[in-house]
Amino acid sequence: MRSKGEAGGGLSRELIELAEKAIAVDKVSVSSNALLSQVLSKAGRAETQNSLGTEGFPSPASIFDAFAPGGAPALRQHFEQFFEMVAEPGVRPDDVFQLGDFLVRKAMCEGFGHVAIIAAPESWDYEQLSSAGLIPEGHRLGAYVHVVEGGARPHALADSFARLILDETGRMPHDQMILRFRPGIMRWREDIPDLFEDVADTTVAVPDFDPSKRADIIHPILDPKQNTDAVRWNRKTHPGQSGVDPNDIRTELGRYVDLSKVKDEIDNHNKANLKNQIEVGTPPIDGVFVETVHQFQAKCFVETNQIDGKAGESTLDSLGLVNRKGLHEADKPNLTAQDWLNGLGEKISIATGGEFTARNWFRNMVNPAFLGQRFESAGELTGIHLVLARKLRIAERHLLSMPAYAGLTPVELGKVLGIDERHKGMRYKKGSKGNHTFGLALDISYTGNPYVAGDKDRPIGNKSFIKIMKSVTLLISGTEIDFTPTYLVFERKPPRAL
């Protein structure tokens, strides 16, 4: 074992914990750039990319180039606001390594970079690694350190993986360097969500498609003008208005549409139409992004005005990207129901595990695709509450588990089931009563369904309808379900606050 540096403060340990979380959910296997991006954001250093005039965070390769001998002085001056050099390529370091230091490498021939985070301040000679319980990256003589890292083969703490940090002469190899956040530069920001936590609420999202459905290009692609208009709209909307990172939209779309197939389709168009090209552009919001949105919409929505390549409110809801700052047209309260909720005290919070309260109830309305259709009331688009949306997804997944419906998209499933109109959802009109006013009820095939209750002149009334539905649920699940919690049933007098 060689020299031992300081163990590092709490923020250095936060870096390690962040990397561990990233690896645990397996979202850094594409590039270690994702890990570096999140670290910079959580450390309050998101401006590292803004002042450079680029859309994304700096890559490990660009940071290496900035600090390497012969690099661009202006670029190095910029990054030196945030990082200090601990060990340059080809030199014997004067400093000792610390927990949370960055081991930055660049493959000189290929030009790509990699970053690892030093997980322990000790360095070990190659011969000592086995007794220390560490697994080396190779068999070169020299000093090694325990690291956590992303990349094609991520390594968590428990992997006990060690990377070469000094060659056998005690020098830093020419393709790597050690950087450290400058003292006082880190201000760990709790308001920045972890990149590696699931961004989408998959309990609300359309169920994932199988590979064959993802590969299907089921709708003629947008023409160049439509594609350009949609790119412009999406860039204006995300994240500026919605608060949703377009990289997250792109990631979630991958569960439903094969982006490589979309790129092939655009390339084929451009080869056949040399004078009418679709501009692919630069990710994340580019021609491929827009066409992927377009294909997702064609598989989820019957309404043609929803199939435009613009990731609007219902598209985001259908992707499960419901935790956002903007695009909340469905979040409208029913004032009668709000008064009722206000009188329930803590009952709502207790019943929902603290997720919902009377105050935020109507801030959690969504209008996703369900069986190919959205939700309306009296001809006006409305929505349903998240609680109901999650129940509907459970029912949808059950249908998709049946051989007759396996692998169907929402549009295909709705067609097979004969759903040819919007669902009736939330009712905004003050004075109206019932579960619709809370966003907790819907009517499917409202105009053609003879079992819709509530009309006293119909041969089947409320009591008969409820009796039938209880029998159906008992037959299917073995459980008799009372559809409405007692405390949500309207009475003549408003409830007293607890």
Protein Blocks (a to p, Z undefined) as FASTA:
>chain_A
ZZdddebifklmmmmmmmmmmmmnopammbmklmmmmmmmmnopammmmmnopabdcdfk
lmmmmmpghiafklmmmmmmmbccfbdghiacfbdcdehiacddddfknopacddddfbf
bdcdfklmmmnopacfblcecdddddddedjbdcdfklopacdfbdfkopacfkbccddd
dehkaccdfklccfkbcfbafklmccdddfklmmpcfbdcddfklmmmmmmmmmmmpmkl
nopafklmmmmmmmmbcfklmmmmmmmmmmmmmmlccdebjafbdfklmmmmmmmmmmmp
mblklmnopacfklmmmnopabcfbhplklccdfklmmmmmmnojmmmmmnnomacfklm
mmmcccddeehiacdeehiacbddfklmmmmmmmmmmmmmpmklgoiafklmmmmnopab
dcddddfbghiacjklnopaccehkllmmkbghiakbmbdfklmmmmmmmmmmmmnopac
dfbafklpccfbdcddZZ
